[in-house]
Structures are given as structure tokens and as C-alpha cells.
Amino acid sequence: MKKFLAVISLVLLVVLGVAYINYTRHITGTIQSGSVPESWQPAQLEIPALSIHAPVMAVGQTLSGDMDAPTSDAHNSPYWTSVFWYDQGAAPGQAGNVVIAGHVDRVGGDPAIFWSLGSLQPGAMITVISNDGSTFRYRVDRIVRYPANYPSQDAINTVFGPTSGHHLNLITCSGVWTGSGYDERLVVFTSQV
């Protein structure tokens, strides 16, 4: 009888523990923002048409709520040759918008990783490799330019918002340098193949 009570207690403890974890994480059948397992996170971005093979850094939001894109005053900083995955959204292979940003130029104006991103053409292929070695391929659908200072809510939702599709959206600066930044954002929209 003691063994039976011990087993029942152990089973009850495990069930309550799982229920508590699910409740605190609000699990609804999908991975929640900011809680993607490290093995699923993107590690490498490859765009053969532009000879881009870049490491991926995970970023969150700035204090103002924008996607973070770290910068540096050092000309040889890895920030200029890496890209940034928005870890508050989807990971490659998940339903949703995977968002990866990269700088167009570095301090002093020399080219950075996404210098030639605007020259991509619809149909070009992009590959993302996750930390566990999984490979995800995306085909470029279209390229759109949005005003940097006042993008519409529709534009923000199109880039970052929820979707049942599997998409990768690449973002960089574009347009004219205003002295404090570029006046446009270039977005490459893709779909997983």
C-alpha cells in the first residue's frame, strides 16, 4: 500500500508540475515569442546570388520597442558582417514571419553585409541554417521600400505580424542619408520552399 501511495503521489506531482509549467509559459501549441529553443535559432544566413554567408546574432527590442540592430564605432566590428534575427518572432521553419536585419553600411560609409540587398531579384534563393544544422530555403517574392520615420501600421504588420505562412523577411536601410539615418527601409519578402 505504501508503494502504491508513493507512486500515486509521484504521478500527481509530475502532472501538477507539467500543468504549472504550461500555465506559466502560456503554451498554446506553438512556441511563444522570445522562447525559441537555442537549437532552433538561426546560426547562418546564405544568399548565393550576393555571395553572402553571414553569422546570425539574436536580438530583441530597443527601449522604444523597435527591433534592435547593434552598431559600433569600430570599423572592423562583427556587427557590420553579421545579421540580426528578431528573437521575439518566429524561428526558421515555424509558421510566421522570421525577421532578419543587416546593416547596409558601416561607420564611415563603407559597405556592410546588406550593401547589395536591393539588387536581389524575385526568385532568388536564400538559405538559413539553424544551430542544430537544419536547413531552411526561402524564395524571394518581392522587394518593397517603406519610409523609415513613419511606416504605416500595415507595413509593420506585414513585416513583423502574425501569419500562418512560413516567411523570411530581410530588412536593411535604403534611400537617402539624412545626416541621422536613411529615409527608407528596404524589405525583401520571401516564402519557404
Secondary structure, 3 states (H helix, E strand, C coil): CHHHHHHHHHHHHHHHHHHHHHHHHCCCCCCCCCCCCHHHCEEEEEEHHHCEEEEEEEECECCCCCECCCCCCCCCCHHHCCEEEECCCCCCCCCEEEEEECCCECCCCCECCCCCHHHCCCCCEEEEEECCCCEEEEEEEEEEEEECCCCCHHHHHHHHCCCCCEEEEEEEEEEEECCCCEEEEEEEEEEEC
